[in-house]
Amino acid sequence: MDWLRDAPFGWAFLFLFLLSMARANTTYWLGRGIAAGVKHTRFQHVLTGPIYRRAERFIQRWGILAIPFSFMTVGIQTAVNASAGVARMTLVRYLPAVFVGCLIWATIYSTVGMAVVYAWLALGWQWIVAGALVLVIVTLAWIRHRRHSA
């Protein structure tokens, strides 16, 4: 994993920025493309589900600022970008907002995120596996709890 430790900050930042731009814009265009057709299919629940409703409330509260703010959250970033597409937000408004959001995301993950990766790699593979198992168990327990409480 020396290649990971030796990656210059600029290249790591650029890679993460381009990755987030590709993901966010793909999500936007998917949301824009499927909005009309989904309303009459079995996938309609996606547009009325709790995550999508949360994203809509987020956008209604913050307006255009919801796009860059969503890059600082966990759990609604994809839904916010998709709902911007579903709502047919104009590209004149969406592109500058997503550009700023991707800059924020790349900054967070190329600094703090990479520090966490380096720390995990320094611990050794057994701790990485143990951490992944704990994460999977906690996630499954949370999903089960949510299903039973709904």
N, C-alpha and C positions, 0 to 999 in steps of 0.2 A: 504493500500500500504506500510505498514511497512516492509514487506519482501523485497521490492525493495530497500528501504533506508538502510536496514541492510545487504544487500548482500556484502560480502567481495570483495575487489578489485580483488584479485586473481581469485575467482570463476567467477566473471563477465567477466574478461579478457579472461579466458579459454573458457567460453561459447561463447563469441563473436568471438574468434579465430576459434573455431571448427565450428561455424555457417558459417563464411566466407569461411573456407576451403571447407566445404560441398557444399556451393553454387557455388564457383568458379570452383571447380573440376567437379561438375555436369554440369555446363555450358560448360566447356571445352569438356567433353565427348559427350554432346549433339551436339555441333558444329562439333566434329570429326565424330560422327555417321551419321549425316544427310547431310553432305557436298555434297557427290556424288549424293544422291537421290533427293535432293531439286532442283537441276539444271533443272529438267524436270517436275516440278510441278507448281501449281499455287502459291506456296510459294517462288518462285525464287526471288521475289521483296525484301524479307528479306535480301538476300545476296547482293543486289544491292542498298539497301536503304541508306538514308543519314547518319544514325547512324552507320551502318556497314562500309560505306566508310570512315567516320571520324575515326572509330576505326582502319581501315587498314592504314590510313595515320599516325595515332599515332604510330602504331607498326613499320611502315617503318621508321619513324623519329627516334624513340628511341630504336628500336631493342628489345632485351631481357629485357631491362629496362622498356619497356612499360607496362609489367605485374605489377610490384610493383608500378610504377607511377600511373597506372589506379586506384589503391585503394585510391589515394588522390584526385580523380576527382569525379564529379557528372555527371552522364549521359552516360558514355561510358564504365564503368567497366565491365558490362555484355558483351557488344559487343566485348571488347578487349579479354576477356577470350574465348568467342565463336569463334572469328576469329583466335585465337591461335589454337583452335581445328580444325577449318576448314582448316587451313594451315598445319595441322598435325605437329605442333611444337613437337619435341621429348620430352619425359617425363624427360630426363636427364637435359634439359634446362628449361622446364616448371615448374616442381615441386619446385626447389629451388626459382625460381622467384615468384611463387604464395605463397610460404611459407613466404617469406619476405613481400609480399604485404598484406597477412592476418595478420601478426604481426603489420604492420603499421595501418591497418584498425581497428584491435582490440584495439590498443593503443588510436587511435583517439576517438573511440566510447565509450571506457570504462572510458575515462577521460572527455573530452569536451562534448561528447554526453550524458553521464550520468548526467553531471552538468546541461545541458539543460533540460533533463527529470525531474530532481529534482526541477528545477526552475519552470517548467510548473505545476508540481504537487502541489507546494506550492501556486500557484496562485488560484487554485480552479477549479472545473469542468467547470464552466461557461466560463472561459477564454480559457480553452482547446477547448471547443466546438466552441467558437468564432474564435479562431485561425485556427481550422480545416476548418471551413466554408470559411474563408478568403483564405486559401491555395487552397481549391477546386475551388473557384471563379476565383482566379488568374490563376490557371492551365487551367481551361476551356477557359478563355479569351485568354491565350497564344496559346492554341491549335487552337482555332478559327482563331486567327490572322495569325498563320503559314499556315493554310489551305487556307485562302483567299489570302495570299501574294505569294503562290506557283504557 
